[in-house]
């Protein structure tokens, strides 16, 4: 998700995962319990054709 503040130093775009919007830090915290498990990151175009 585009973040207008993303152009400033120290800020980043948000992540949408299964309909949930979170920061990259929050995503990392959510995945901490799965350390050592294989993870697949898929980046898809948001507009269905």
BELVEN-V154364 format. One line per field, one symbol per residue. phi: phi as a letter, one per 30 degrees, with the letter a starting at -180 (. if undefined). burial: I if it has 24 or more other C-alpha atoms within 12 Angstrom, else O. A space follows every 50 residues. Layout:
phi = ???
burial = ???
This chain:
phi = .dbedddddicbddccbhiccadddddddddedcejddbccccbddcdc
burial = OOOOOOOOOOOOOOOOOOOOOOOOOOOOOOOOOOOOOOOOOOOOOOOOO
